[in-house]
């Protein structure tokens, strides 16, 4: 019993000491009444905005052209699809076509030179047999005179032989003259034959000259024809080469234009909004292109509200100029 009372006394003492301590630390009443009360401040809290589903239709060459995956967070303007390999291939093809175009444009087609006219052959000089014929007439005249002289001498000798007792010296003299006339006749005949032979030789030489001249004329015509034919062949080859060059230029320009069109269709596709990739679905194929439907969850992180204002605002970063946006379809889920 004594022990219980002792403990009760100790507890009472501790209680009194605590009350005294609290009374000594209490501020004066005048100071407590003059202190202003703190005012509540407005606190900005995010507004609860339900997310919406934003669908985009894309065309790519292969699955690797997609630069995002399901669950990725994207920002407005971020690249979500880019056909790098296809673009590199088309750029290389364009460079090759450009080099080929420059090579074809720089190629020169040599136009053949028209052949020079083959010079005309000089005509043969005129041929005349008058000189030879005059010589023949003279030779014939001498031959006739020699024949007449021989005949006269022969008659004289025959007459003298008929005279009785004619001096043999006279007969011998006349016989010598007869022999001389015979020799002269033979010489005249030879002169006539020689002159006639010269005429025939001149005629034959003339025929040979005319034949050779005709051959030369034929050769000239043949050479001229060959020259013209060679020129026509070269001209045809040059014209054909020009047609081939024009065709190649047209073909290369069309291919370059086609490559440029394909490059223009390979624009980088960027996300129009910030959000998170929810789904990537391959919906089909058009030619060598894959059709992809990409679903983007656009949240309300851009919307803020104030406890003392009901106005809300949404900020969407625009697409970078020159980049092709994807086909979009907004739906609230």
The 8 nearest C-alpha neighbors of each residue, nearest first, counted from 0:
[[1, 3, 2, 4, 5, 6, 7, 8],
 [0, 2, 4, 3, 5, 6, 7, 8],
 [1, 3, 5, 0, 4, 6, 7, 8],
 [4, 2, 0, 6, 5, 1, 7, 8],
 [5, 3, 7, 1, 6, 2, 8, 0],
 [4, 6, 2, 8, 3, 7, 1, 9],
 [7, 5, 9, 3, 8, 4, 10, 2],
 [6, 8, 4, 10, 9, 5, 3, 11],
 [9, 7, 11, 5, 6, 10, 4, 12],
 [8, 10, 6, 12, 7, 11, 13, 5],
 [11, 9, 13, 7, 12, 8, 14, 6],
 [12, 10, 14, 8, 13, 9, 15, 7],
 [11, 13, 9, 15, 10, 14, 16, 8],
 [12, 14, 16, 10, 11, 15, 17, 9],
 [15, 13, 11, 17, 16, 12, 10, 18],
 [14, 16, 18, 12, 17, 13, 11, 19],
 [15, 17, 13, 19, 14, 18, 12, 20],
 [18, 16, 20, 14, 19, 15, 13, 21],
 [19, 17, 21, 15, 20, 16, 22, 14],
 [18, 20, 22, 16, 17, 21, 23, 15],
 [21, 19, 17, 23, 18, 22, 16, 24],
 [22, 20, 18, 24, 23, 19, 17, 25],
 [21, 23, 19, 25, 20, 24, 18, 17],
 [22, 24, 20, 21, 25, 19, 26, 18],
 [25, 23, 21, 22, 26, 20, 19, 27],
 [24, 26, 22, 23, 21, 27, 28, 20],
 [27, 25, 28, 24, 31, 30, 23, 29],
 [28, 26, 30, 29, 31, 25, 32, 24],
 [27, 29, 31, 30, 32, 26, 25, 33],
 [30, 28, 32, 31, 27, 33, 26, 34],
 [31, 29, 33, 32, 28, 27, 34, 26],
 [30, 32, 28, 29, 33, 34, 27, 26],
 [31, 33, 29, 30, 34, 28, 35, 27],
 [32, 34, 30, 31, 35, 29, 28, 36],
 [33, 35, 31, 32, 30, 36, 29, 37],
 [36, 34, 33, 37, 32, 31, 38, 30],
 [35, 37, 38, 34, 33, 39, 32, 31],
 [38, 36, 35, 39, 40, 34, 33, 41],
 [37, 39, 40, 36, 35, 41, 42, 34],
 [40, 38, 37, 41, 42, 36, 306, 307],
 [39, 41, 42, 38, 37, 306, 43, 307],
 [42, 40, 306, 43, 307, 39, 305, 44],
 [41, 43, 306, 44, 40, 305, 307, 39],
 [44, 42, 305, 306, 304, 41, 45, 303],
 [43, 45, 42, 46, 304, 305, 303, 306],
 [46, 44, 303, 304, 47, 43, 302, 300],
 [47, 45, 304, 303, 48, 44, 302, 299],
 [46, 48, 45, 49, 299, 302, 303, 44],
 [49, 47, 299, 46, 50, 298, 302, 300],
 [48, 50, 51, 47, 299, 298, 331, 332],
 [51, 49, 298, 297, 299, 48, 296, 52],
 [50, 52, 331, 297, 296, 332, 330, 53],
 [51, 53, 296, 330, 331, 295, 297, 329],
 [52, 54, 329, 295, 294, 328, 296, 330],
 [55, 53, 294, 328, 327, 293, 329, 295],
 [54, 56, 327, 293, 326, 292, 325, 328],
 [57, 55, 292, 326, 291, 325, 293, 327],
 [58, 56, 291, 290, 325, 292, 55, 59],
 [59, 57, 290, 289, 288, 291, 60, 56],
 [58, 60, 289, 288, 61, 64, 57, 82],
 [61, 59, 288, 289, 287, 82, 64, 58],
 [60, 62, 63, 59, 64, 289, 288, 82],
 [61, 63, 64, 65, 60, 59, 289, 281],
 [62, 64, 65, 61, 66, 82, 60, 59],
 [65, 63, 82, 62, 81, 80, 61, 66],
 [64, 66, 80, 63, 67, 62, 79, 81],
 [67, 65, 79, 80, 64, 78, 68, 81],
 [68, 66, 65, 79, 71, 69, 80, 276],
 [69, 67, 71, 70, 276, 66, 279, 65],
 [68, 70, 276, 277, 71, 278, 279, 67],
 [69, 71, 276, 277, 275, 68, 72, 278],
 [72, 70, 276, 275, 69, 68, 73, 67],
 [71, 73, 275, 274, 276, 70, 74, 273],
 [74, 72, 273, 274, 275, 71, 77, 75],
 [73, 75, 273, 77, 76, 272, 274, 72],
 [74, 76, 272, 273, 271, 270, 77, 316],
 [77, 75, 270, 269, 318, 271, 74, 78],
 [76, 78, 269, 270, 74, 75, 79, 73],
 [79, 77, 269, 80, 268, 270, 76, 267],
 [78, 80, 66, 269, 67, 268, 65, 270],
 [81, 79, 65, 268, 66, 64, 78, 267],
 [80, 82, 267, 64, 83, 268, 65, 79],
 [83, 81, 64, 85, 84, 86, 265, 59],
 [84, 82, 86, 85, 81, 87, 64, 88],
 [85, 83, 87, 86, 82, 88, 64, 89],
 [84, 86, 88, 82, 87, 83, 89, 60],
 [87, 85, 83, 89, 84, 88, 90, 82],
 [88, 86, 90, 84, 89, 85, 83, 91],
 [87, 89, 85, 91, 86, 90, 92, 84],
 [88, 90, 92, 86, 91, 87, 93, 85],
 [91, 89, 93, 87, 92, 88, 86, 94],
 [92, 90, 94, 88, 93, 89, 87, 95],
 [91, 93, 89, 95, 90, 94, 96, 88],
 [94, 92, 90, 96, 91, 95, 97, 89],
 [93, 95, 97, 91, 96, 92, 98, 90],
 [94, 96, 92, 98, 97, 93, 99, 91],
 [95, 97, 99, 93, 94, 98, 100, 92],
 [98, 96, 100, 94, 99, 95, 93, 101],
 [99, 97, 101, 95, 100, 96, 102, 94],
 [98, 100, 96, 102, 97, 101, 103, 95],
 [99, 101, 97, 103, 98, 102, 96, 104],
 [102, 100, 104, 98, 99, 103, 105, 97],
 [101, 103, 99, 105, 100, 104, 98, 106],
 [102, 104, 106, 100, 105, 101, 99, 244],
 [105, 103, 101, 102, 106, 100, 248, 244],
 [106, 104, 102, 103, 101, 107, 100, 108],
 [107, 105, 103, 104, 102, 108, 244, 101],
 [108, 106, 109, 105, 104, 103, 241, 110],
 [107, 109, 110, 237, 106, 241, 240, 238],
 [110, 108, 107, 111, 237, 112, 234, 233],
 [109, 111, 237, 108, 112, 234, 233, 238],
 [112, 110, 234, 233, 109, 113, 230, 237],
 [111, 113, 114, 110, 230, 234, 115, 233],
 [112, 114, 111, 230, 115, 227, 226, 231],
 [115, 113, 112, 226, 116, 227, 230, 117],
 [114, 116, 117, 113, 226, 118, 112, 223],
 [117, 115, 118, 114, 223, 119, 226, 113],
 [116, 118, 223, 115, 119, 219, 222, 220],
 [119, 117, 116, 120, 219, 115, 121, 223],
 [118, 120, 121, 117, 219, 216, 116, 122],
 [121, 119, 122, 118, 216, 215, 219, 212],
 [120, 122, 119, 123, 124, 212, 118, 216],
 [123, 121, 120, 124, 212, 125, 119, 209],
 [124, 122, 125, 121, 209, 212, 208, 126],
 [125, 123, 126, 122, 121, 127, 205, 208],
 [124, 126, 123, 127, 122, 205, 128, 209],
 [125, 127, 124, 128, 205, 123, 202, 201],
 [128, 126, 129, 125, 130, 131, 202, 201],
 [129, 127, 131, 130, 132, 198, 126, 201],
 [128, 130, 132, 131, 127, 133, 134, 126],
 [131, 129, 133, 132, 128, 134, 127, 135],
 [130, 132, 134, 128, 133, 129, 198, 135],
 [131, 133, 135, 129, 134, 130, 128, 136],
 [134, 132, 136, 130, 135, 131, 129, 137],
 [133, 135, 131, 137, 132, 136, 138, 194],
 [136, 134, 132, 138, 133, 137, 194, 191],
 [135, 137, 133, 139, 138, 134, 140, 132],
 [138, 136, 140, 134, 135, 139, 133, 141],
 [137, 139, 191, 135, 141, 140, 136, 190],
 [140, 138, 142, 136, 137, 141, 191, 135],
 [139, 141, 137, 143, 142, 138, 136, 144],
 [142, 140, 144, 138, 143, 139, 187, 145],
 [141, 143, 187, 139, 145, 140, 144, 188],
 [142, 144, 146, 140, 145, 141, 147, 139],
 [145, 143, 147, 141, 146, 142, 148, 140],
 [144, 146, 184, 142, 148, 143, 147, 183],
 [145, 147, 143, 149, 144, 148, 184, 142],
 [146, 148, 144, 150, 149, 145, 143, 151],
 [149, 147, 151, 145, 146, 150, 144, 152],
 [150, 148, 180, 146, 152, 151, 147, 181],
 [149, 151, 153, 147, 148, 152, 146, 154],
 [152, 150, 148, 154, 153, 149, 147, 155],
 [153, 151, 155, 149, 177, 154, 150, 156],
 [152, 154, 150, 156, 151, 155, 149, 157],
 [155, 153, 157, 151, 152, 156, 158, 150],
 [156, 154, 152, 158, 157, 153, 159, 151],
 [155, 157, 159, 153, 158, 154, 160, 152],
 [156, 158, 154, 160, 155, 159, 153, 161],
 [159, 157, 155, 161, 156, 160, 154, 162],
 [160, 158, 156, 161, 162, 157, 155, 170],
 [159, 161, 157, 158, 162, 156, 165, 170],
 [160, 162, 158, 159, 163, 157, 165, 156],
 [161, 163, 159, 160, 165, 164, 158, 157],
 [164, 162, 165, 161, 160, 159, 166, 158],
 [163, 165, 166, 162, 167, 160, 161, 159],
 [166, 164, 163, 162, 167, 159, 169, 160],
 [165, 167, 168, 169, 164, 170, 171, 163],
 [168, 166, 170, 169, 171, 165, 164, 172],
 [169, 167, 171, 166, 170, 172, 165, 173],
 [168, 170, 172, 167, 171, 166, 173, 165],
 [171, 169, 167, 173, 172, 168, 174, 156],
 [170, 172, 168, 174, 169, 173, 167, 175],
 [173, 171, 169, 175, 170, 174, 168, 176],
 [174, 172, 176, 170, 175, 171, 177, 169],
 [173, 175, 177, 171, 176, 172, 170, 178],
 [176, 174, 178, 172, 173, 177, 179, 171],
 [175, 177, 179, 173, 178, 174, 180, 172],
 [178, 176, 174, 180, 175, 179, 152, 173],
 [179, 177, 181, 175, 176, 180, 182, 174],
 [178, 180, 176, 182, 181, 177, 183, 175],
 [181, 179, 149, 183, 177, 182, 178, 176],
 [180, 182, 178, 184, 179, 183, 149, 177],
 [183, 181, 179, 185, 184, 180, 178, 186],
 [182, 184, 180, 186, 185, 181, 145, 187],
 [185, 183, 145, 187, 181, 182, 186, 146],
 [184, 186, 188, 182, 183, 187, 189, 181],
 [185, 187, 189, 183, 188, 184, 190, 182],
 [188, 186, 142, 190, 184, 189, 185, 141],
 [189, 187, 185, 191, 186, 190, 142, 184],
 [188, 190, 186, 192, 187, 191, 193, 185],
 [189, 191, 187, 193, 188, 192, 138, 194],
 [190, 192, 138, 188, 194, 189, 193, 135],
 [191, 193, 189, 195, 190, 194, 196, 188],
 [194, 192, 196, 190, 195, 191, 189, 197],
 [195, 193, 197, 191, 196, 135, 192, 190],
 [194, 196, 192, 198, 197, 193, 191, 135],
 [197, 195, 193, 199, 198, 194, 192, 200],
 [196, 198, 200, 194, 195, 199, 201, 193],
 [199, 197, 201, 195, 196, 200, 131, 202],
 [198, 200, 202, 196, 201, 197, 203, 195],
 [199, 201, 197, 203, 202, 198, 196, 204],
 [202, 200, 204, 198, 203, 199, 205, 197],
 [201, 203, 205, 199, 200, 204, 198, 206],
 [202, 204, 206, 200, 205, 201, 199, 207],
 [205, 203, 207, 201, 206, 202, 200, 208],
 [206, 204, 202, 208, 203, 207, 201, 209],
 [205, 207, 203, 209, 204, 208, 210, 202],
 [206, 208, 204, 210, 205, 209, 211, 203],
 [209, 207, 205, 211, 210, 206, 212, 204],
 [208, 210, 212, 206, 207, 211, 205, 213],
 [211, 209, 207, 213, 212, 208, 206, 214],
 [212, 210, 214, 208, 213, 209, 207, 215],
 [213, 211, 209, 215, 214, 210, 208, 216],
 [212, 214, 216, 210, 211, 215, 209, 217],
 [215, 213, 211, 217, 212, 216, 218, 210],
 [214, 216, 218, 212, 213, 217, 219, 211],
 [215, 217, 213, 219, 214, 218, 212, 220],
 [218, 216, 214, 220, 215, 219, 221, 213],
 [219, 217, 221, 215, 220, 216, 222, 214],
 [218, 220, 222, 216, 217, 221, 215, 223],
 [221, 219, 223, 217, 218, 222, 224, 216],
 [220, 222, 218, 224, 219, 223, 217, 225],
 [223, 221, 219, 225, 224, 220, 218, 226],
 [222, 224, 220, 226, 221, 225, 219, 117],
 [223, 225, 221, 227, 226, 222, 228, 220],
 [226, 224, 228, 222, 223, 227, 229, 221],
 [225, 227, 223, 229, 224, 228, 222, 230],
 [226, 228, 230, 224, 225, 229, 231, 223],
 [227, 229, 225, 231, 230, 226, 224, 232],
 [230, 228, 232, 226, 231, 227, 225, 233],
 [229, 231, 227, 233, 232, 228, 234, 226],
 [230, 232, 234, 228, 229, 233, 235, 227],
 [233, 231, 235, 229, 230, 234, 236, 228],
 [234, 232, 236, 230, 235, 231, 111, 237],
 [233, 235, 231, 237, 232, 236, 230, 111],
 [234, 236, 232, 238, 233, 237, 231, 239],
 [235, 237, 239, 233, 234, 238, 240, 232],
 [238, 236, 240, 234, 239, 235, 110, 233],
 [239, 237, 241, 235, 240, 236, 234, 242],
 [238, 240, 242, 236, 241, 237, 235, 243],
 [239, 241, 237, 243, 238, 242, 236, 244],
 [242, 240, 244, 238, 239, 243, 245, 237],
 [241, 243, 239, 245, 244, 240, 246, 238],
 [242, 244, 240, 246, 241, 245, 247, 239],
 [245, 243, 241, 247, 246, 242, 248, 240],
 [246, 244, 248, 242, 247, 243, 241, 249],
 [245, 247, 243, 249, 244, 248, 250, 242],
 [248, 246, 250, 244, 249, 245, 251, 243],
 [247, 249, 245, 251, 246, 250, 252, 244],
 [248, 250, 246, 252, 247, 251, 245, 253],
 [249, 251, 247, 253, 248, 252, 246, 254],
 [252, 250, 254, 248, 253, 249, 247, 255],
 [251, 253, 255, 249, 254, 250, 248, 256],
 [254, 252, 256, 250, 251, 255, 257, 249],
 [253, 255, 257, 251, 256, 252, 258, 250],
 [256, 254, 252, 258, 257, 253, 251, 259],
 [255, 257, 253, 259, 254, 258, 252, 260],
 [256, 258, 254, 260, 255, 259, 253, 261],
 [257, 259, 261, 255, 260, 256, 262, 254],
 [260, 258, 262, 256, 261, 257, 263, 255],
 [261, 259, 263, 257, 258, 262, 256, 264],
 [260, 262, 258, 264, 263, 259, 257, 265],
 [263, 261, 259, 265, 264, 260, 258, 86],
 [264, 262, 260, 261, 265, 259, 266, 258],
 [263, 265, 261, 262, 266, 260, 259, 323],
 [266, 264, 262, 263, 267, 82, 261, 86],
 [267, 265, 323, 264, 322, 263, 268, 81],
 [266, 268, 81, 322, 323, 80, 269, 265],
 [267, 269, 80, 323, 324, 78, 79, 325],
 [270, 268, 78, 76, 77, 79, 324, 271],
 [269, 271, 76, 75, 77, 272, 79, 78],
 [270, 272, 75, 76, 318, 269, 317, 324],
 [273, 271, 75, 270, 274, 315, 74, 297],
 [272, 274, 74, 75, 73, 297, 271, 275],
 [273, 275, 297, 296, 73, 72, 298, 295],
 [274, 276, 72, 296, 295, 71, 73, 70],
 [277, 275, 295, 70, 69, 71, 278, 294],
 [276, 278, 294, 295, 69, 70, 275, 296],
 [277, 279, 294, 69, 293, 276, 280, 295],
 [280, 278, 293, 292, 294, 69, 281, 291],
 [279, 281, 292, 291, 282, 293, 278, 294],
 [282, 280, 291, 283, 290, 292, 279, 289],
 [281, 283, 290, 291, 280, 292, 284, 289],
 [284, 282, 290, 281, 289, 285, 291, 288],
 [283, 285, 289, 290, 288, 286, 287, 282],
 [286, 284, 288, 287, 289, 283, 290, 58],
 [285, 287, 288, 284, 289, 60, 283, 290],
 [286, 288, 285, 60, 289, 284, 59, 61],
 [289, 287, 60, 285, 286, 59, 284, 58],
 [288, 290, 284, 59, 58, 60, 283, 291],
 [291, 289, 58, 283, 284, 282, 57, 281],
 [290, 292, 281, 57, 280, 282, 56, 58],
 [293, 291, 56, 280, 55, 279, 57, 281],
 [292, 294, 279, 55, 54, 278, 291, 280],
 [295, 293, 54, 278, 277, 53, 276, 55],
 [294, 296, 276, 53, 277, 275, 52, 54],
 [297, 295, 52, 275, 274, 51, 53, 298],
 [296, 298, 274, 51, 50, 295, 52, 273],
 [297, 299, 50, 300, 274, 296, 51, 49],
 [300, 298, 48, 302, 301, 50, 49, 297],
 [299, 301, 302, 298, 303, 45, 48, 297],
 [300, 302, 299, 313, 314, 303, 312, 298],
 [301, 303, 313, 299, 300, 312, 311, 46],
 [304, 302, 45, 46, 311, 301, 312, 305],
 [305, 303, 46, 311, 45, 43, 44, 310],
 [306, 304, 43, 308, 307, 44, 42, 309],
 [305, 307, 308, 41, 43, 42, 304, 44],
 [306, 308, 305, 41, 309, 304, 42, 43],
 [309, 307, 305, 310, 306, 304, 311, 43],
 [308, 310, 311, 304, 305, 307, 306, 303],
 [309, 311, 308, 304, 312, 305, 303, 307],
 [312, 310, 304, 303, 302, 309, 313, 305],
 [311, 313, 302, 314, 303, 310, 301, 304],
 [314, 312, 302, 301, 315, 311, 303, 299],
 [313, 315, 301, 316, 312, 302, 317, 272],
 [316, 314, 317, 272, 313, 75, 271, 273],
 [315, 317, 75, 314, 318, 76, 272, 271],
 [316, 318, 315, 319, 271, 76, 75, 272],
 [319, 317, 76, 271, 320, 316, 269, 322],
 [318, 320, 322, 321, 317, 76, 269, 323],
 [321, 319, 322, 318, 323, 317, 324, 76],
 [320, 322, 319, 323, 266, 267, 318, 324],
 [323, 321, 267, 320, 266, 319, 268, 324],
 [322, 324, 268, 266, 267, 325, 321, 269],
 [325, 323, 268, 269, 322, 326, 271, 270],
 [324, 326, 55, 327, 268, 57, 56, 323],
 [327, 325, 56, 55, 324, 57, 328, 54],
 [328, 326, 55, 54, 325, 56, 329, 53],
 [327, 329, 54, 53, 55, 330, 326, 56],
 [330, 328, 53, 54, 52, 327, 331, 51],
 [331, 329, 52, 53, 332, 51, 328, 54],
 [332, 330, 51, 52, 329, 50, 53, 49],
 [331, 51, 52, 330, 50, 49, 296, 329]]
